Amino acid sequence: MSVIYLLISISIVVAVGFFFAFVKAVKSGQYDDDYTPSVRMLFDDELKKSKTKTKIK
């Protein structure tokens, strides 16, 4: 029975460690999207054309 308590405590410590690593990665900007804004202007015309086609129907 004491092994279960040991495994639960270790898993909680590991989960908290992963949570802090995730928070640090988000704050450092690792999940920021740098690619999409640079190519958005290339696809603006296609988005506008598809919107007008749906309005005409």
Buried (B, 14 or more C-beta within 10 A) or exposed (E): EEEEEEEEEEEEEEEEEEEEEEEEEEEEEEEEEEEEEEEEEEEEEEEEEEEEEEEEE
